[in-house]
């Protein structure tokens, strides 16, 4: 089951990446991960870079706030959204959680 973890204010969740798709989109749930289709091929980190760019737009956070913490060379990845304790980030945290929970 897909879950969003919160540790020290940051959000963590798992994604399953399907590279070389016709468009960038969230395609539902795959096991315990959010299934993400991206257009980039799985070569030289292009898929990871596209994942970061996609989630930046999708979640409304800067690219520097998104980190792939595990699974850099595979389809199963763990993503970290870096947020601090400011009022703006607390509001973003709630919006991000509700947006991601729409796919549960």
Backbone as CSV, one residue per row, in Angstrom:
resi,resn,N_x,N_y,N_z,CA_x,CA_y,CA_z,C_x,C_y,C_z
1,UNK,0.833,-1.182,0.000,0.000,0.000,0.000,0.879,1.249,0.000
2,UNK,0.549,2.191,-0.839,1.306,3.433,-0.957,1.191,4.245,0.330
3,UNK,2.316,4.764,0.804,2.316,5.558,2.031,3.301,6.714,1.904
4,UNK,2.966,7.789,2.585,3.846,8.950,2.659,4.372,9.002,4.085
5,UNK,5.686,8.979,4.235,6.299,9.058,5.553,6.779,10.477,5.803
6,UNK,6.716,10.893,7.055,7.235,12.205,7.426,8.315,12.011,8.478
7,UNK,9.526,12.474,8.166,10.655,12.369,9.087,11.329,13.720,9.180
8,UNK,11.391,14.268,10.354,12.026,15.555,10.631,11.521,16.638,9.673
9,UNK,10.242,16.590,9.374,9.616,17.596,8.523,9.661,17.311,7.034
10,UNK,10.529,16.390,6.610,10.612,16.041,5.196,9.631,14.919,4.874
11,UNK,9.208,14.836,3.625,8.289,13.797,3.177,9.034,12.773,2.336
12,UNK,8.729,11.503,2.557,9.332,10.407,1.812,8.225,9.535,1.231
13,UNK,8.427,9.085,-0.001,7.495,8.138,-0.594,8.223,7.357,-1.685
14,UNK,7.637,6.243,-2.081,8.238,5.381,-3.093,7.553,5.615,-4.440
15,UNK,8.364,5.502,-5.503,7.813,5.581,-6.851,8.314,4.392,-7.660
16,UNK,7.529,3.987,-8.630,7.913,2.989,-9.615,7.916,3.712,-10.946
17,UNK,9.067,3.746,-11.624,9.234,4.543,-12.834,9.146,3.669,-14.081
18,UNK,8.336,4.126,-15.027,8.262,3.489,-16.342,8.839,4.480,-17.352
19,UNK,10.099,4.291,-17.755,10.743,5.226,-18.678,10.270,5.039,-20.119
20,UNK,10.649,5.985,-20.971,10.356,5.969,-22.400,8.854,5.893,-22.679
21,UNK,8.082,6.590,-21.888,6.639,6.654,-22.086,6.319,7.768,-23.080
22,UNK,5.075,7.832,-23.517,4.681,8.873,-24.466,4.488,10.232,-23.798
23,UNK,4.253,10.240,-22.467,4.115,11.501,-21.743,4.478,11.307,-20.274
24,UNK,4.735,12.414,-19.591,5.041,12.380,-18.164,3.726,12.445,-17.398
25,UNK,3.483,11.444,-16.564,2.236,11.402,-15.811,2.309,10.431,-14.640
26,UNK,1.427,10.617,-13.680,1.242,9.646,-12.607,0.189,8.670,-13.104
27,UNK,0.483,7.378,-13.032,-0.397,6.363,-13.606,-1.018,5.461,-12.549
28,UNK,-1.101,5.926,-11.308,-1.733,5.132,-10.253,-0.735,4.550,-9.276
29,UNK,-1.087,3.381,-8.745,-0.279,2.721,-7.717,0.272,1.415,-8.282
30,UNK,1.505,1.118,-7.930,2.166,-0.136,-8.303,2.739,-0.717,-7.014
31,UNK,2.061,-1.666,-6.422,2.487,-2.225,-5.134,2.414,-1.170,-4.051
32,UNK,3.565,-0.842,-3.447,3.608,0.180,-2.390,4.145,1.511,-2.918
33,UNK,4.132,1.670,-4.244,4.722,2.860,-4.849,3.743,3.564,-5.783
34,UNK,4.013,4.836,-5.986,3.286,5.630,-6.956,3.902,5.331,-8.324
35,UNK,3.078,4.906,-9.299,3.602,4.591,-10.632,3.688,5.876,-11.435
36,UNK,4.889,6.143,-11.968,5.149,7.361,-12.717,5.676,6.984,-14.097
37,UNK,5.024,7.508,-15.126,5.497,7.315,-16.495,6.234,8.581,-16.916
38,UNK,7.431,8.397,-17.467,8.212,9.549,-17.922,8.737,9.306,-19.332
39,UNK,9.008,10.385,-20.037,9.448,10.283,-21.426,10.933,9.981,-21.578
40,UNK,11.721,10.254,-20.581,13.176,10.081,-20.680,13.567,8.610,-20.677
41,UNK,14.651,8.275,-21.385,15.159,6.899,-21.352,15.961,6.659,-20.069
42,UNK,16.121,5.403,-19.676,16.880,5.101,-18.457,18.388,5.063,-18.719
43,UNK,18.927,6.167,-19.225,20.340,6.223,-19.609,20.996,7.443,-18.979
44,UNK,22.170,7.254,-18.391,22.991,8.354,-17.864,22.242,9.285,-16.915
45,UNK,21.347,8.753,-16.114,20.638,9.576,-15.140,19.520,10.434,-15.712
46,UNK,19.201,10.261,-16.996,18.153,11.081,-17.627,16.789,10.829,-16.991
47,UNK,16.494,9.583,-16.664,15.204,9.259,-16.049,15.099,9.884,-14.651
48,UNK,16.172,9.845,-13.890,16.161,10.457,-12.558,15.959,11.961,-12.655
49,UNK,16.661,12.598,-13.581,16.516,14.046,-13.768,15.090,14.399,-14.184
50,UNK,14.491,13.585,-15.051,13.124,13.837,-15.489,12.140,13.629,-14.341
51,UNK,12.399,12.651,-13.489,11.541,12.434,-12.312,11.553,13.664,-11.411
52,UNK,12.723,14.202,-11.172,12.847,15.388,-10.320,12.133,16.572,-10.955
53,UNK,12.323,16.768,-12.243,11.666,17.863,-12.946,10.147,17.684,-12.919
54,UNK,9.673,16.466,-13.159,8.239,16.188,-13.153,7.628,16.464,-11.782
55,UNK,8.240,15.932,-10.727,7.682,16.132,-9.383,7.778,17.584,-8.942
56,UNK,8.771,18.310,-9.417,8.869,19.728,-9.106,7.631,20.461,-9.605
57,UNK,7.248,20.214,-10.853,6.048,20.843,-11.409,4.783,20.284,-10.763
58,UNK,4.705,18.970,-10.634,3.517,18.288,-10.128,3.181,18.707,-8.699
59,UNK,4.211,18.853,-7.859,3.993,19.168,-6.446,4.170,20.645,-6.126
60,UNK,4.679,21.423,-7.064,4.854,22.850,-6.830,5.984,23.200,-5.886
61,UNK,7.076,22.449,-5.961,8.265,22.738,-5.146,9.458,22.893,-6.080
62,UNK,10.532,23.466,-5.580,11.727,23.647,-6.406,12.417,22.302,-6.649
63,UNK,13.152,22.216,-7.740,13.887,20.988,-8.059,14.926,20.674,-6.983
64,UNK,15.476,21.709,-6.358,16.479,21.478,-5.316,15.866,20.904,-4.037
65,UNK,14.545,20.937,-3.934,13.852,20.380,-2.762,13.508,18.911,-2.937
66,UNK,13.849,18.341,-4.080,13.512,16.947,-4.372,14.798,16.148,-4.522
67,UNK,14.828,14.996,-3.867,16.023,14.149,-3.896,15.604,12.693,-4.047
68,UNK,16.275,11.973,-4.918,16.068,10.528,-5.004,17.079,9.909,-4.054
69,UNK,16.586,9.353,-2.949,17.489,8.874,-1.904,17.907,7.421,-2.087
70,UNK,17.145,6.651,-2.867,17.565,5.279,-3.167,16.935,4.840,-4.483
71,UNK,17.587,3.894,-5.119,17.088,3.359,-6.371,17.521,4.133,-7.598
72,UNK,18.651,4.793,-7.538,19.109,5.619,-8.661,19.241,4.834,-9.967
73,UNK,19.576,3.551,-9.900,19.777,2.777,-11.122,18.648,1.792,-11.407
74,UNK,17.594,1.814,-10.627,16.485,0.889,-10.849,15.171,1.616,-11.066
75,UNK,14.122,0.851,-11.260,12.792,1.438,-11.458,12.129,1.813,-10.141
76,UNK,12.472,1.104,-9.064,11.910,1.394,-7.744,12.796,2.411,-7.051
77,UNK,12.206,3.547,-6.708,12.981,4.640,-6.119,12.283,5.151,-4.865
78,UNK,13.056,5.768,-4.010,12.513,6.436,-2.826,12.837,7.917,-2.971
79,UNK,11.806,8.743,-2.852,11.926,10.174,-3.073,11.781,10.918,-1.754
80,UNK,12.564,11.959,-1.614,12.502,12.834,-0.431,12.144,14.240,-0.895
81,UNK,11.133,14.827,-0.258,10.785,16.222,-0.488,11.274,16.980,0.737
82,UNK,12.224,17.876,0.542,12.849,18.600,1.640,12.030,19.857,1.941
83,UNK,11.523,19.923,3.153,10.724,21.063,3.599,11.231,21.504,4.966
84,UNK,11.090,22.780,5.280,11.481,23.225,6.622,10.232,23.604,7.417
85,UNK,10.427,24.228,8.556,9.318,24.495,9.474,8.671,25.853,9.281
86,UNK,8.887,26.491,8.137,8.240,27.777,7.907,6.750,27.554,7.657
87,UNK,5.974,28.594,7.832,4.529,28.496,7.619,4.214,28.113,6.175
88,UNK,4.979,28.649,5.237,4.759,28.332,3.823,4.985,26.846,3.570
89,UNK,6.075,26.299,4.102,6.357,24.884,3.892,5.371,23.987,4.636
90,UNK,4.875,24.427,5.781,3.852,23.644,6.475,2.587,23.557,5.627
91,UNK,2.241,24.647,4.970,1.076,24.645,4.081,1.342,23.752,2.869
92,UNK,2.552,23.842,2.303,2.926,22.996,1.165,2.871,21.522,1.549
93,UNK,3.348,21.197,2.751,3.368,19.808,3.213,1.953,19.224,3.178
94,UNK,0.993,19.983,3.674,-0.392,19.527,3.669,-0.931,19.354,2.259
95,UNK,-0.621,20.299,1.380,-1.082,20.209,-0.015,-0.445,19.017,-0.726
96,UNK,0.841,18.796,-0.497,1.540,17.679,-1.132,0.946,16.355,-0.663
97,UNK,0.722,16.229,0.633,0.146,14.999,1.169,-1.226,14.721,0.558
98,UNK,-2.086,15.739,0.499,-3.411,15.515,-0.041,-3.359,15.205,-1.539
99,UNK,-2.457,15.855,-2.271,-2.315,15.583,-3.702,-1.859,14.145,-3.932
100,UNK,-0.853,13.693,-3.201,-0.358,12.333,-3.365,-1.373,11.307,-2.875
101,UNK,-2.117,11.640,-1.833,-3.108,10.700,-1.296,-4.287,10.498,-2.232
102,UNK,-4.460,11.346,-3.224,-5.520,11.137,-4.214,-5.323,9.854,-4.975
103,UNK,-4.108,9.311,-4.997,-3.817,8.113,-5.767,-3.881,6.845,-4.923
104,UNK,-4.208,6.971,-3.671,-4.298,5.788,-2.797,-5.631,5.099,-3.010
